[in-house]
């Protein structure tokens, strides 16, 4: 069967069905492209690009060198706590690891674990300049705790961690 529509050439009906399906698909995808959801619009764009129905190149931003900001200087008395002590995994369930790094081995150092109220939970004396300590949490209640790294009577770093059960 051949359909003749005014100014359009004679086209078999099967071709018209395919054209109508494609046009409907393009209209639906254009509708999805305008969606406020980035997931829907990016998926629609991906379908159009994959079927060679749309050309697309990812936009990218170039730095604007005309803007100027002040560079903040780190004060010398500010400590980078993560440089001295790290506690992971955080939150922890069955155990946690304390990784520490001291300035030197010239004076006594220790790790103190306390709860939020300051109650002493555990103390570990340190014999190495750098090491890791594995702590079992079976004797600790769920909640928030602190790890304090002390060397030569001075607080080097504090790290907060959470225990969940």
N, C-alpha and C positions, 0 to 999 in steps of 0.2 A: 504494500500500500504506500502511496506517495501522497504527501500533504503539500498543497500549494497555497501559500499565504501571501497575497498581494505582491509586494516588492521583493520578497525573499525567494531564493531559488528553490527548485524542487529538491526536497530532501526526504529520504526514507524515514518512516515513523520511528524506527529503532534509534536512528541518530538523534531525532528530536527528543526522545526519552532520555538519552544520555546527556544531551545539552541541558535539559531541564534539571536533571539530577545534579549536574556540575554547577549550574547557576544557583540552585538552592543551597548546595554545599558551600559555595563561595559566600553567599549572603549570610548563612549561619556562622561561618567562620569569621566574617567581618563583624558580626554582632558580638561574637566572643572576644574579638580583638579589642573592642571598646569596653569590655568588662572591667569593673573597678578591681577585680581580683587579679593580681599579677600572675598567679598560677594559671588561671583560665586564659588570659590574654597571651601569655608566653607559649602555652600549649597550642593555641590556635595559630600563632605565628609560626611555630615549629612545623605544624601540619602543612601550612601554606608553602613554606620554604621547601619542605621535603618533596612536595608534589610540583615544584617549579611553578607555582602560581603567584609567587611573590619573591622579590629580591630584597634581601636584608643583610645589613652589615652591623655588627655590634658597635654601639657608640662608646667612645672612651673620652675621658676627661684629661686635659693637659693641665699641668700646674700653672697657676697664675703667679708669675714672678713680680707683678706690680704690687702685690700685697706684702706688707711687712709686719712682723710681730717681734716682740721682745723675747729674747731667749732667757729663760729663767736659769739662774745659776744655782747649783745645789750648794747649800751651806755645808761647811766642813763638819759641823757638829751633828748633822743629820746622818743617821745610820741606815744603810740598806739592809734591812732585817733579812731579806731573802738570801743575802750573800752569806749570812752566818748560820741560819737554821731554816730547815724546810720540814714540814710535817705532811705526810701523804699516806694513804688516800684520805681525802677530807671531803665528806664525812667518812668515817671508818666504822666497820662493824665488828670484825673478829680481831683485828690487829691494826697497828699503824706503824709507820717507819719515821724515825727522827733522823734526819741527815744534818750533820753539823760541820762547820769549818771554823776553826779558831785562828786568831792572828798568829799565835806562836805557842810553844809548849813551855814557856818560861814560868808560868804560874798555874796553880790549881784551877781546874775548871769542872763544872758540873751542870747537869740538866736537872731542872726542877719542874715537875708536873703538878699543877694546882687546878682547883675548880674555880668557878667565877667568883666565889666569895673569898678566895685566897687561901683556902684550906689546902695544906700540903698533902698531895696524894702519893708522890713517889720522887725519890732523888737518885740520880745515877752519877757516879764520879767518872770523869773522862780521863783517859790515859793517852789518847792519840790526838794529834792536831786535827785530823779529819777522819770521820767514820760515819757509820749508820748504826742505829739501835732499833731493834724490832721489839715492840711492846705489845703484849697480849692484853686485850680489853675485857677478858672474862670477869675480872674482879671490879670493873668500873661500871657505874650506872650510866644510862644514856644521858647525854647532855653536852654542854660546852665546857672546854678545858683550855688551859694555857700551858705552853711549854716555854720555860725561861732558860736561856743560855747564860751562865754566869762564869766569868773568868777573872781571877784576881780580885774577887769581891765586888766586881762591877758587872752590871747587867749589860750584856752584849746585844741580845736580841730576844724578842718575844714573838711567839706565833700562836694563834688561836685555832683550835680544831674542835670538831664535833664527833661524838660517838652516838651511833644509832643501833638499835637492837631489833 
